[in-house]
Amino acid sequence: MNLTEVNKSIQNNLFLQETAQQLEKDFLMIGINFDIDTPVSDYKYLFSFTYHLVNALNEQNPQKVLNLIYRIDLAEEKVQEEMQKTQLSFTEMLSEMIVKRELKKVLIKSYFTNS
């Protein structure tokens, strides 16, 4: 799968369900249910759902947010670097980074499975 095909697949939401499943798996690994309504209709909904969950988690148990960052292999340096550049709130920015990291995992898995 080349980059053009990947971009088309993302635009057509072909990796949406797999990304939601990856999010569910990683949230469960830190003891948090990611009970999103399926099928997920679009990325905006997935971002919104993730944002509300991360926001609540950050308010109730910030250590779990750190555990999630570690679990999904999101570098703390990247988070801190992004915080310096963004206009978004911390939880909006972090939610976006989490969903993008999970999508990247799905894309890498798909690439190597289909190669």
C-alpha positions in Angstrom: 0.0 0.0 0.0 1.6 3.3 -1.1 1.1 6.7 0.5 -1.6 7.7 -2.0 -3.6 4.6 -1.2 -3.2 5.3 2.5 -4.4 8.8 2.1 -7.5 7.7 0.1 -8.2 5.0 2.7 -8.0 7.5 5.5 -10.3 9.9 3.6 -12.8 7.1 3.0 -12.7 6.1 6.7 -11.4 2.6 5.9 -9.2 2.5 9.0 -11.8 4.0 11.3 -13.1 0.8 12.9 -9.6 -0.6 13.3 -8.5 2.7 15.0 -11.5 2.6 17.3 -10.6 -1.0 18.2 -7.0 -0.1 18.9 -8.1 2.7 21.1 -10.5 0.4 23.0 -7.7 -2.2 23.4 -5.2 0.4 24.8 -7.7 2.1 27.1 -8.7 -1.3 28.5 -5.0 -2.0 29.2 -5.0 0.9 31.7 -8.4 -0.1 33.1 -10.6 2.3 31.3 -13.6 1.3 29.1 -13.7 2.9 25.7 -17.4 2.2 25.1 -17.8 4.0 21.8 -21.0 3.4 19.8 -20.2 1.3 16.7 -19.9 1.5 13.9 -18.0 4.8 14.2 -19.3 7.2 11.6 -16.3 9.5 11.1 -13.0 10.6 12.6 -14.6 13.8 14.0 -16.8 11.6 16.2 -13.8 9.4 17.2 -11.8 12.6 18.2 -14.7 14.0 20.1 -15.3 10.7 22.0 -11.6 10.4 22.8 -11.4 14.0 23.9 -14.3 13.7 26.4 -12.8 10.5 27.9 -9.3 12.0 28.1 -10.6 15.2 29.6 -12.6 13.3 32.3 -9.6 11.0 33.0 -7.3 14.0 33.3 -9.6 15.6 35.9 -10.1 12.4 37.9 -6.8 10.5 37.6 -4.0 12.3 35.8 -1.7 9.3 36.4 -3.9 7.2 34.2 -3.3 9.7 31.4 0.4 9.2 31.8 -0.1 5.5 31.8 -2.0 5.8 28.5 0.7 7.9 27.0 3.2 5.3 27.9 1.0 2.4 26.8 0.4 3.8 23.3 4.1 4.7 23.0 3.6 8.4 22.6 6.8 10.2 23.5 6.5 12.7 26.4 9.0 14.9 24.6 6.6 15.1 21.6 3.7 15.9 23.9 5.7 18.7 25.5 6.9 20.0 22.1 3.4 20.0 20.7 2.1 21.9 23.8 4.5 24.7 22.9 3.2 25.0 19.4 -0.6 24.5 19.6 -3.5 26.8 20.2 -5.6 23.8 21.5 -6.2 23.0 25.1 -4.0 20.3 26.7 -6.7 17.6 26.5 -7.7 18.6 22.9 -4.1 18.4 21.8 -3.5 15.2 23.7 -6.6 13.6 22.3 -5.6 14.4 18.8 -2.2 13.0 19.3 -3.6 9.8 20.9 -6.0 9.2 18.0 -3.3 9.9 15.4 -0.8 7.6 17.2 -3.4 4.8 17.2 -4.2 5.4 13.5 -0.4 5.2 12.8 -0.3 1.8 14.6 -3.2 0.6 12.4 -1.6 1.8 9.2 1.8 0.2 10.1 0.1 -3.1 10.9 -1.9 -2.9 7.6 1.2 -2.1 5.6 3.2 -5.0 6.9 0.3 -7.4 6.8 -0.4 -6.6 3.1 3.3 -6.4 2.1 
